Amino acid sequence: MDQQPHSLPRWILYMIESWVSDRFQEELIGDLTEYYEELIEAKGLSHAKAQLMGSLFSYLRPYFFRTPTFSIFSTKPLLMFQFNSKLFFRQLKRRPAFSAINVLGLSMGIAACFFIFLFVQDELAFDSFHENKRRIQRIETHNKLPDSDWLLSARSSKMIAPKLKEAYPEVEEAVRLFNRWEPKILYKEQYIDQRSFFTESSLFSIFSFKLLQGDSQTCLDQPYTAVLTESMAKKYFNSLEIVGKTFEAEDSLTFQITGIVEDPPKSSHIQFDFLLSYSTWENLRTGNAYDWLNYWLYTYIKVTPETNAEEFESRIRGLVHDNFGDKMGPLGLKVNLELEALPTIYLYSEAEDQAGPIGNITTVRIFSGIGMLLLLLACFNFINLATARSMDRAIEVGIKKVVGSSKPILTRQFLFESIFICLISLAIGLALSGLLLPLFNSLSGKEIVIHEAFTLQNLLSLFLASLGLGIIAGAYPAWVLSSFQPIQTLVKRYSSSPKGLFLRKTLLVCQFAISLILIVATLVFFRQLNFLQQKDLGFDKDQVLVIQADGISGRSFAEKFPFYKDAIKGNPAIKGIAASSRIPGAGKGGGIMFPEGLPKDEGREFSYFSASPSFVSTLGIEILKGRAFMPQSGTEPSLEMLVNEASLESLGWELSDQVLGKHITAGWSGETYTIVGVYRDYHHISPREKIEPNLIIQIPSWYHYISLKINPSQTHEVRMFLEKKWQEWFPQYPFSYFFLDEFYNRQYQKDLRLSRLVAIFSVLAIFIACIGLFGLTLFAFQQRRKEIGIRKVLGASKNSLFYLLSKEFMAIVLIAFLAGIPLSYIAMSRWLENFAHSIELSPGLFFLAGAGLFAFSIMAIFFQTLSATKTQPILALRDE
Amino acid sequence: MKGTQLGEFEELVLLAIAILQDQAYGLAIKHKLHDELNKNISIGAVHAACNRLEDKGFLQATWTEATKKRGGKRKKCYQVTLAGQRALEYVRDLRQNMWNQLPGSSFQIAKD
């Protein structure tokens, strides 16, 4: 019977070797081999394998188990360490390009991951410095006007805090923070803008802001008292011994300093320079019967440790209604209170009108994902390069085994090498990230300083992570290398197994597919942002200066606005002046309206705002039918109305002169308005939102913003002029303004920053993938030197050689391209769903990304292919 | 008698080895038991039993030449030792003795 028997599957042998004691092994393996052969004959290969696996379980009994020998201690560790490191450095030297690629790829991956780690850590650590963070809750107001959507505001009424503290024993402390008005500080006869809150002493017993001087129990109790941050004290007084001193502020207020507080940490969502006593604010303003419904300030409470937040929330939900229900009824208002736990405010809160900077959990998730991908890419590189080199080291393994080395010893040696490479990469990666930290800060908008980044804890976890990385990435190559049979490596010419080749190709495909996804994401991010920014808003936002008058009461502004307008309209650089209740093209708000022709009491939802007659012409909004408002004097509202195309569509009305003269009754007052004009749709809420049915009416007492179309060459003069006139007419109010186009651009800053970072990381990903490819081609050509030489001798042309050498790698890139397209399509169309108006995912986009991928990979292999085809055949063939 | 206790399975393995004579190695024992008991015995159980019996001194083993058929491994063949023979005889005698004491009517009641 000369037939070669099937040998047992390797993993079964491996299992047996790993747990069965040596003294049983020969008998078991012999019998099992025979048994396996019988099974194959009787039942076929796959059945035999299954049955063999079943019998493997029958060896799972303690009787067979090997007693652990801790062979790690059996060889002299120090000697082996010296020996291994010597071999390791020789290896590094023998293939410098190879080693450099390996280390470079890994260290870039580590640096990038470190940055992402810092970013995510910073985002997650927001507000975590407060000792009582688990017990602090913010009261948010969920309110609903009749027939409009629920709105969640981060602010609440000033009545809430005292009421909660008085009536609910689980509320230990409550504090109010008001910043609707931040008084300017008088310094060297100039008013200076500072961030301030009117607040109460209980702030210090709830939050962990550190009071350096002053009494934390009482410092903000008296009216006209203030606490300064340390840096403000230094800025204005050049000293920290200032308790008892005074300073002046806007509206001829004088504050006495009662304390100094440490600057709020960057990771606080409450940021301030000055804390002013809340009682000051109470003194300044007159009470209002509707205070329960004025959501003006932030309320934070500290509850007792045993309080269940959800249960407590359900009890206070109706607090406003319980106390003010009788007056709310006629208004048709609904108000619920909600709790937002302090640790979730920064990343998760969805409320409008936040107290400070707000992060986004999606961004954190996107970045964590990218970080993982990058590390994965670097790992793949590592595995690829290590297994590709296995042929190189086969002879070494063979000889070592012949002189008595064993598999575990060799495995340990190779693992040691990969861990060592990881640690070198870690050192380089850390140096890189130290150098690039300022760049990262400017790109991400973070302010991470070097000693915050390189904390002992971070370094330790990085060290452990790269140790883990070395073990994970090194395990497979080590296993492959150490299981070479000496006979095969020494006698035959050993070539890499098809399995290893397949693995390498698969990993390469994954790398390039990931790179493709990142390229597509970058392209889509930028195109979408560009699209939003370039998008025709339907009105002219350029050269428009907007003056904010939202601190002034509507009626007094309406009275003075015509005078101010008269005072400035003579200036030739001002081409248009308009007032409106909203920033042009921004802001939501509306209610139910009753258009004619519908059954009685059947209303429709409309958004609306108030604007002066010149609003349409100043912002270049096109009137399609009818006319704009007639200019009128006085502050009386007119009963004329402009509607947009979307309104007509929602009502099923044709765009014709028939529309003019139709009536719509306002839900808020019951007055009936007459349509005098139809204007072309423009983005009246935000470029991101759909255009909704909108009405423009003319109620001067609603005005809060003045929009001015100005001549761009005289911006500075006009601004000075406007401010001078403003101080004549509104002397007690600060002149604050912005340019409309900048206002829109600001909305994109965050997105722009995000996409810039994604772009950088995707370039990095491509780079890592490409150096992997570079290494593999380098290796493949060295293997095929003789083949190329012979081909050249036999007359192969450079072109045909080039084709021969690159087709394999191009096929890999092509497969990656085909695999990456559907994945990136799915991911990107999900992202684009967040926008009402988005770009199309055109095939061109994917081809562009694919072309980029090909270009990069051709670059990676081009020079080597070229030099391989140029080498003199004699150089390759003469030895041996 | 200490050291002569045989489990039921061990007894069967010992008997199978005695029957097989010089062809008594793991797989053959497994097949023999399969034929006799008409029930699949796991090879692991056979190996465990054989080696335990060897430890107890009821079996001794000889190694044959390595063959290709066995993937280059030698075959471990077992022979029953004198102690093994004694143990088998003891069990058989014990049972026989007890059977002999059985009155004729013992199984009548159970049959009803």
Interface residues (C-beta under 8 A of the other chain):
Chain A: M1 Q4 P5 S7 L8 F24 E26 E27 L28 I29 G30 D31 L32 T33 E34 Y35 E37 E38 G54 S55 L56 F57 S58 Y59 L60 R61 Y63 F64
Chain B: Y25 G26 L27 K30 S42 I43 G44 A45 H47 A48 N51 R52 K68 K69 R70 G71 K73 R74 K75 K76
